[in-house]
Amino acid sequence: MTGGPAGELVWQRVSCEGGACVEVAASDEVVMVRSSVDPDTTVHVNHDEWRRFLASAKDGLFDEL
């Protein structure tokens, strides 16, 4: 999520388990996901891919994992 000074990314923590948290930020072009344990490694997906991922998670596609 943008909104910091001069368009700086604002990372949001969405889930924590055992000290490792999932963090998400979005720019105009992509959504970025990273682990709080290794914040230098990020996964970038476009906004359509992110929406499809969230819809699949809400539909239970990943419940067996």
PLY file of the C-alpha trace (Angstrom):
ply
format ascii 1.0
element vertex 65
property float x
property float y
property float z
element edge 64
property int vertex1
property int vertex2
end_header
0.00 0.00 0.00
1.41 3.34 -0.90
0.85 6.33 1.24
4.16 6.98 2.91
6.35 10.00 2.23
7.08 10.54 -1.47
5.18 7.40 -2.51
7.12 5.15 -0.12
5.58 1.69 0.22
3.63 0.96 3.37
3.92 -2.71 4.31
0.97 -4.26 6.10
1.28 -7.37 8.24
-1.56 -9.72 7.42
-0.70 -12.90 9.31
1.80 -14.05 11.93
2.72 -17.52 13.08
5.77 -18.34 15.14
7.33 -14.92 14.60
7.25 -15.11 10.79
4.71 -12.67 9.39
3.32 -12.24 5.89
3.62 -8.61 4.75
1.89 -7.05 1.74
2.37 -3.72 -0.05
0.99 -2.40 -3.32
2.19 0.10 -5.86
0.29 1.32 -8.90
1.81 -1.53 -10.93
2.14 -4.55 -8.63
1.31 -6.14 -5.29
4.35 -7.30 -3.32
4.38 -10.07 -0.72
7.25 -10.90 1.61
8.10 -12.62 4.87
9.13 -10.53 7.86
11.93 -13.05 8.39
13.46 -12.30 4.95
12.17 -8.87 3.88
14.72 -8.56 1.06
12.98 -11.35 -0.89
9.63 -10.35 -2.36
7.11 -11.87 -4.72
5.56 -9.45 -7.22
2.20 -10.08 -8.89
-0.02 -7.79 -10.89
-3.30 -6.61 -9.39
-5.43 -9.06 -11.42
-3.32 -12.01 -10.26
-3.63 -10.80 -6.64
-7.43 -10.54 -6.92
-7.60 -14.08 -8.38
-5.38 -15.40 -5.58
-7.58 -13.79 -2.90
-10.76 -15.09 -4.52
-9.30 -18.62 -4.66
-8.29 -18.42 -0.99
-11.78 -17.22 -0.03
-13.27 -20.12 -2.01
-11.21 -22.59 0.01
-8.82 -23.68 -2.75
-5.87 -23.77 -0.35
-7.61 -25.21 2.72
-5.87 -28.57 2.35
-2.37 -27.09 2.39
0 1
1 2
2 3
3 4
4 5
5 6
6 7
7 8
8 9
9 10
10 11
11 12
12 13
13 14
14 15
15 16
16 17
17 18
18 19
19 20
20 21
21 22
22 23
23 24
24 25
25 26
26 27
27 28
28 29
29 30
30 31
31 32
32 33
33 34
34 35
35 36
36 37
37 38
38 39
39 40
40 41
41 42
42 43
43 44
44 45
45 46
46 47
47 48
48 49
49 50
50 51
51 52
52 53
53 54
54 55
55 56
56 57
57 58
58 59
59 60
60 61
61 62
62 63
63 64
